[in-house]
């Protein structure tokens, strides 16, 4: 049996130890800026032509460090695709177009904030609470069920001289697909890549609806990217089902945090520093069809957003409480006639189902350390699908560990018991 000396008081000494470690972390950790571009598009199972130009969707005002691209209905949601093996051919075509586009964009990487050493360390900032943004209360943490898979940190594209971006990870579950592309000189700083798939479709578990989520760490900051496709429909029970879908994604998404990958060692969405949710969330507008179309014609986005189900559900605290979204200053992204810039239902034929315009396609985020730069839709890509693609660019504050290059520094630092968990939050 081990006995403690009387002069050793662990609880009393703990604050002193933590304070010392926090000071050491402050000396070693530095805040850098990261620019992330996020895009989402429901492509309605359409295979793109080889000459499709995605630059209007993927181009941003300035260089980008990470692209996060999400698709919904990347394959048709028929019985064969829902119950069978994933058809990866359409995804390969889309990824080829993405690779070609982002490596063709003429960015001046000398202006990238990720490459610059900041003389003044800027702490993470709170996003402003605009009237049309989500509430900033912390979302509750809940015990989660695992549905995870490990992803090796092996980049699929060779880092050639002419290649600016490489694919870090991609994953498909039926029609939901996500891929993360990073600048090739950042590959060595990305660790702990893993994915988690959650099906919430037929019988509450099939993958015709659900999410594919990527977890990764860049330097000392963890990121979580959730690509989701929730239940469609304009009825009241459909709205409630969407809330249930989202809660299931939050409750069942899990990532292994150790090599054995057991449930006890797994990590939830809430265990990340920066969380971004993108996809076809399918929330509609609580107005009559004629009223919606009148406000769209007037470009009264403020009047429309007041009736947006997602905003209303968040403010009531039913789902997505504490999440934020940029100011919406563009027309609804759903539902268009195929290969047209006209909304479906303008001239409704007998037997056709009425589908009113809505902002079904969204990008939202949770947590501090993220600042929105732009929130737009890709107006020039009007072929193929009944949804307009959505894009968003934002700054993320990243903690980076700097060590002297002298021999033994790494061992000395970690032997002193420095833990970066609490400083990253």
Secondary structure, DSSP 8 states (H G I E B T S, - for coil): -----TT--HHHHHHHHHHHHHHHHHHHEEEEEEEEEEEEEE-TT----TT---HHHH--SS--SEEEEEEE-SS---HHHHHS----HHHHHHHHHHHHHHTTS---GGG-GGGS--SS----------TTS--------------EEE--S--SS---TT--EEEEEEEEETTEEEEEEEEGGGGGGEEEEEEEEEE-SGGGTSTTSEEEEEEEEETTEEEEEEEEE----SSHHHHHHHHHHHHHHHHH--EE-STT--GGGEE-GGGSSEEEEEEE----BSS-HHHHHHHHHHT-HHHHHTTBHHHHHHHTTSSSTT-B-----S---B-B-TTSSSBTTTT--TT------B--EEEEEESSSEEEEEEEE-TT--SS-SB--EEEEEEEEEEEE----STTHHHHHHHTT---TTT--
